[in-house]
Amino acid sequence: MGLILVRYGEVALKGGNRGMFIKRLRHNIRDCLKKHGLGGEVRSSRGRIMVETDDVDAAVEGIRKVFGLVSLSPVAEVPSSMDFIKEEALRLAREVDLNEAVTFRVSARRADKTFPLISPEIDREVGGYIIEKTGARVDLRKPQITIGVEVRREGTYVYGKVIPAPGGLPLGIEGRVVALVSGGIDSPVAAWMMMKRGCGVIPLHFRQSDTGATKALENCKVLSDYSYGWDIRPIVLDHAEVLGDTCRRLRVIGAERWTCVFCKRALLLKAAEVAEEMGASALVMGDSMGQVASQTLHNLEVVSYGIPKPILRPLIGMDKVDIVKLAKRIGTFEASVRYGESCPFLPARPLTQGTVPKLLAIMRRLEELDERE
């Protein structure tokens, strides 16, 4: 059985609630192992989580996507004696082919304060032993290889890799949200960011075409790769059925420029109904300030007016370059740009400066139209 040392970050600051967060983290890691068909034991150990499993490489590939974790390292456990520690560090150095042409450093952490050497002394002793045996050079600023040593009461862990994880909060700890997911770049990234903040995401796609629905569902599958502790189950509704004949009615009263605003409001109102049915506390959108006509500050106010659930917009302060970079990192970019299509309801000159009083006036005119018809 191999051993993986798992580190969490923000969770450690949770004070009296820390135990609840760590328990959820362990649950999500176990779910990760289960979904990958792996056996193993997950336990807490003095500010760390330890995972014991029979396939370390496969476990690392899954665990590195568990929200709430900041990094992980496959480790070897040895007795807390300098002789054992130095020999294991040397073995690890040789395993990664450390030699005269390669720089390294030793980074020790003494969690067990009864150990006779402090961290800098461990660094010097282990580093000196490796230099003696390999001839490698020390570089404390930008080493090519870092060998970690963590001295704990139950034993010492030695490792040569620190694999980054997404950070954030354990998935599911903050309840549920309904995320409107289109076939575009932004909305899957917004859903991923809410997952990082501990929310179980219920993706909701309003289908306009088979192409758009396929892209949205492909991205939901990518989100599932991060969704340990929560099952991603997309809901698909018909866009035209939700929007109804709103576009025609707006044309009749000469207000077709408001189409995008009324379209988004219709989708949000329906999403709020779904959220109520599914026990979700908020809606999530991929809006970025000023990116398109419906995302100007004025129109965001109008779109949000009267929606009975809070609307979360995690991308609101990001520009397109940042969003694309994140989409590529998490794996949703490729499906989002594979093939594109424009919205069939987009007016020639979309409104950019809506106000709530004007919205209410148009809604009254639509009601009067309905009465006449």
ZICORBEL-V449754 format. One line per field, one symbol per residue. phi: phi as a letter, one per 20 degrees, with the letter a starting at -180 (. if undefined). psi: psi as a letter, one per 20 degrees, with the letter a starting at -180 (. if undefined). burial: # if it has 16 or more other C-alpha atoms within 10 Angstrom, else .. Layout:
phi->???
psi->???
burial->???
//
This chain:
phi->.ecceddddggfeelfeggfffffgfgfffffgffemderdcbeblncddddbecffffggeffdefoedabbfcddcfecgffffffffgffffemfbfedebbdcdcefefeffdegfffgffffffffgedmfdecfecffcddeccecfeqddcbcccefcfmndffnfdndcedfdeeeffffffffffffenefedfcdefdbffffffffffffffffdefnbefcfddcefffffmdgfffffgemcffegfffffffffffffffgffemeebdccefcgmfcgfdfgffffffefmffcgdecfegdeeffffffffffeoefgffdfbdbeffefffcffdcfcfgfgffffffffffffff
psi->prpppppqehhijjcijghgghghggghghhggghjkqrrppqqnmjrppppringghgghghijpqiqhrqppqpprqmphgggghhhgggghhjlpahipqrqpoqpnhoiiphqrghhgggggghgggghhjqqpoigmqhppoqpoprhiapppqjpopqribbqppihjbqqppooajagghhggghhhhhjjpopopopophrhgghggghghhhghhiilpipponqppqpghhghbkggghhhhjkkihjghghghhghhgghhgggghjkqirqpqkppojgrgijqgghhgghipjpjqqopmijhjqrhggggghhhgijigghhjgqqqqpiiprhnqpilqqgghghghhghhghgghh.
burial->.#######..#.........##.##########....#.#.#.....######..#..##.#################.#.#..##.###.##....##..###########.....##..##..###.##..#####......#########..#####.#..#########..#################################...###################.#.#..#.#..##..##.##....##################.##....###########..########.###..#.#.######......#..##..####.##.............###.#....#..#..##.......
//
